[in-house]
Amino acid sequence: MKTLIATLLMIGVFGLSGMMVSDSAEAHSGRTDAYGGHNCSDQSKRKGLCTGYHYHR
């Protein structure tokens, strides 16, 4: 029983610490126009990541 409680406690501690140090993903800010957008690169189009002009917020 002590082992189960210790295991659950460790999972909780690591889970909470992981949430505290994680950072949200941010869209890149480089090479955007005055409106905050840009056209997709040919490489991104080939990979299917985007199809044309789009914005980054």
ZILINRA-V397536 format. One record per pair of residues at least 24 apart in sequence whose ideal C-beta (glycine too) atoms are under 8 Angstrom apart, sorted by sequence separation. I is the first residue (numbers start at 1). J is the second residue. If there is no record, write none. Layout:
# ZILINRA-V397536
i | j
I | J
I | J
This chain:
# ZILINRA-V397536
i | j
32 | 56
29 | 56
28 | 56
27 | 56
27 | 57
